Every structure is written in C-alpha cells, then in structure tokens.
Amino acid sequence: MIVEGVHFLAADPPEDVAWKLVAVNLSDLAAKGARPLGVLLGYPLHEDEEWNARFLAGLGEVLHGYSVPLLGGDTVSGPAGATRMLGLTALGEAGGCVPSRSGAASGDILWVSGTIGDAGAGLRIAIGELEGPDALLARYRRPEPRLELGQALAPLAGAMMDVSDGLLIDAARIGQASALGLEVELREVPLSEPLRQILGDGSRTRIDAAIAGDDYELLFAASPAHSGDIEAVGRRLGVPVTAIGRFEDGGGLTLTENGVPLPLPPRLGYEHGSKAVQPVESLPPLP
Amino acid sequence: MIVEGVHFLAADPPEDVAWKLVAVNLSDLAAKGARPLGVLLGYPLHEDEEWNARFLAGLGEVLHGYSVPLLGGDTVSGPAGATRMLGLTALGEAGGCVPSRSGAASGDILWVSGTIGDAGAGLRIAIGELEGPDALLARYRRPEPRLELGQALAPLAGAMMDVSDGLLIDAARIGQASALGLEVELREVPLSEPLRQILGDGSRTRIDAAIAGDDYELLFAASPAHSGDIEAVGRRLGVPVTAIGRFEDGGGLTLTENGVPLPLPPRLGYEHGSKAVQPVESLPPLP
C-alpha cells in the first residue's frame, strides 16, 4: 500500500506513482528470490480523470517492463479530495531457497547491492530542497527491483530483505530477527558518483544516506565462504555488491567509521507510528 | 478495498469493518467455488489506537470464524484524519470448475441464494433512516460469504458471481458478459421475514431490495437440467436457493412483476463513477 504524502508526493507524475507502486512490491519478491507471477491492484478512482489515465499508462509501462501481468484486483470510488492510497499485491513463485530475516549466523557478512541514499537525495530534489541530476530523482520515483539478483542470491544468503525504511533500521531488523549483534562500517556503505558530486563524502552525507530509505536495494547476510560466489553474481548481472558489516554473537547495532564506533543517529530510518498491528498469536496459524 | 463512507460508515464498529473487509473478499472466492488459503492485509495505521485495536480484534474473530490465516501484507502510516481505506487480498484454490460471468447459456435459469435487500435495509437502520431489528443491521455489517455453497454449486453453474453492487445490476452483468437477454421476475426475488415485517411486500420494497446491493449472496446461471441438484445442495447446506429469472437469446434486462414488464428503475445498483481503469489490452497477457 502506498500513501500520498508518505510514499509519494501529490506533485509526483501519476505514471511514476504507478511505477513505484509496482516496483516496491516486486522488490519484496526480489528479497525472497521469487519470480513474479502477477499483480492485483486496489485502486480508488478519482474525480481527476487525467490522473487516472496517466496512472494507467504508467501501470502498463512498468508491467510491460518487468513482463508481469495484471491478474485482477478492485476499483472503488475514492471520496472526493481524499488522500490517495493505492494497494497492490504481487504474487510470485520462489525456488527451494527463500531467505527470511532471521537466518543470519554469527560470522556472516552483511552485504548490500547497488548504491544507497540516491532515493533520499531524489526526494529532496523532488520537494525543492536540493538541486541535483535527474538520475537521483529517478531513483526516488522509479526504483528498480533487483529481481534477477534476488533469484541468484537466494541460495547464497542466510537472510535477505530489501532496503525500504533505511539501511540502518533494516540491517538492525535482520540482526534482531536473527538474535545477533551487527557492526556496520559507514565508510563501506556504497554511494553513487552523482550523490557524492552534490553532497560530498563526509560523515553527514553517509549517515543521511544510511537512514534515508526508499533504496529498494537488497540487504543480505551470507557466510564468508560464499563471498567469491556473491561477487561473481554481482559481476555477471552488472550490479555492485558491497560488504558493509558483520554479524556476531550478542545483540544490537554498532556503527563504525574507519573502525571507530560512532554514536547511533537518533533515528535509524523510517518507523511506523504504531505497534497496534503486529503479528498476533491469536490469529489462525499459517497453513 | 473498502472505503469509509462508501463501503462502511465512520460510525460502524471497527470490529465489524474488519469482518466486512474479510467477508466481502471471501465472498469473491465463494463465487468462484474456491476454498480460501489465506489473506494479505493492507492497513493504514491511524492515530486512533483504540480503533486499530478493535479492528484487530474483529480481524481475529472473522479469520478464526472461517479458519483463514493472515499470510502477511503491509501496514502504512495513514495521514492524520484521512478517510479510511483498507485493502485485503484473499487467496484461494479452486477445483476443476471455476464459473465466470460469461458462461450463461440461452435457456439457463438465473438463481440467487439467501435473501436480498436485508443489507440495504441494514444500512438505512445504521444511518438512522429506518428502525428495524438487529438481524438486518447484521446483514449490512457482518455479511456471511457463501463459501460452502459456492464450492458445491461451481460444478453446476455456467456463470456465477456474488451480489455486491445490486441484484439487478449484477444480473445484467452476467447477461451482458454472456451476450444474452435476461428476464427477472420481481415477485420471485427472495425477501426475508424481518424485511417484509418492516417494509411490507410491495413493488417499491422489492425494487429497492433488488438495487440495494451489499447482499453477498450468490447469483448464478444453470441449465434447467441441474435444477433438482441445485435445490438439493441448498437443502443440504440449509441455504435457500431461488429461481428468479431466465436467460434467452437477444440482449438486455427485462424486469417483470407477475409476468408483466415493468419500466427499469433509473439505476440498477451501485455503479463506479469512472471508466478509466478497465481491462486494457495493452497490458501484458495473463500467464
């Protein structure tokens, strides 16, 4: 589900909103090493017919781009002037290996694909807070799910997820789910050339990147024995993969810069405002 | 997807909103003769934590009631004070027979399960327009998907759907999808005893019931050769099934009362306000 003002801006082009709605869901499949089978759309129709039509055009574009069919869904009457909320369910099929968040082992390396912080800078460009190239804006508006990479990494990764709420908060979630401590080296967090050109390479830039979120890169834990295979997968698919940390016995997240521990930033990424809807033991068990 | 002010009222108990969200989706599975496997929830968290907690309690109740697991989904931050929109995707498994809307044949009988118009009266009770028993209010707030009935009817029905937008508009949709004409006899539309007690049994009551919607009964077309089997299924499951019309060559909907054609009401049920999001041939094909 994506919400205007939270996951996209009212001024974002409707085509890009459609792209993002599909891409962020495909990214969840990528993190499970799954191949997409199709999507189901929940769409509140608006009084703004041009918005509807442009959204539909963008939907066609992204679904064609990833060869994913629209299987069905629901259109409803949206109340006039209401905040836009769009729902999408992506269905996929995974092979034998489906990494969870809880499968990291002590001694595993923490890896991340691509570059981090570009979408965060892109959001600042979108709201006029920053000037920068279209490449960064595109990372915010048109994220690219790492589907092929996820399928190739699934057999090698003990734990995997996509970075949506922020690199640090998502890394801490893997550590917590795996009941392990985790050290992340800020200098290893991969930044893109366009990002460094406009924001430099200082600690502030790196911390901002690591908590910004919306990256939709893959974050995964793997045994050091797989490092060669992981780097080979990255080379084959043309996607950088970077070792940025290590899991260890204990608990908690430690952030270092050149090996020296840093105080953790006051927030590690985007956190939902409520804990009311969490997995509940009283619900019926999974099949 | 259900929307406050469209599919439920702001004053509806949150437990009932959760019930309805699940039930209307299970009803779609029922109309395909499918067995539910699980649901995925898209939930915008609200600043009103009590509402969240009561919604969750109702969710547990309905999922337990139908033995359906919550497989996953997404919680997002809902903007403060925004109209509530809730998304749910139900996954199910169908046997060999999956009735569509387009499979009615000339000469087929149109059947409907249960009684029609109770939820429409329940809505009028909920908004204070009518006084009436809790049984009718419950039909509006806690519809019961006809899962067992749908599975039993699927092999017998050429076409099937659930009545959500209104009996007449949904019947007309089967006729149109099947490229057939359809005659519906108003006097055969099954009304409940509580409904007739407060609204009588006149033409106005019957027409209102037939266009009110929210019934979540099954509406289906079947060859007259299956009539005995269909009635036996209804008896076995304790759900009335009533023949209310007949498909024929030609096109359009004819409404009769005691065999005499009536002018069609100005609207046949609930219609979405836009045609912008319709199946689009430019989207990738189904697998």
Interface residues (C-beta under 8 A of the other chain):
Chain A: M1 I2 V3 E4 G5 V6 H7 L37 G38 L40 L41 G42 Y43 P44 L45 H46 E47 E49 N52 A53 L56 L59 G60 L63 H64 S67 V68 P69 L70 L71 D74 T75 V76 S77 G78 P79 A82 T83 M85 G87 T89 L91 H272 G273 S274 A276 V277 V280 S282 L283 P284 P285 L286 P287
Chain B: M1 I2 V3 E4 G5 V6 H7 L37 G38 L40 L41 G42 Y43 P44 L45 H46 E47 E49 N52 A53 L56 L59 G60 L63 H64 S67 V68 P69 L70 L71 D74 T75 V76 S77 G78 P79 A82 T83 M85 G87 T89 L91 H272 G273 S274 A276 V277 V280 S282 L283 P284 P285 L286 P287
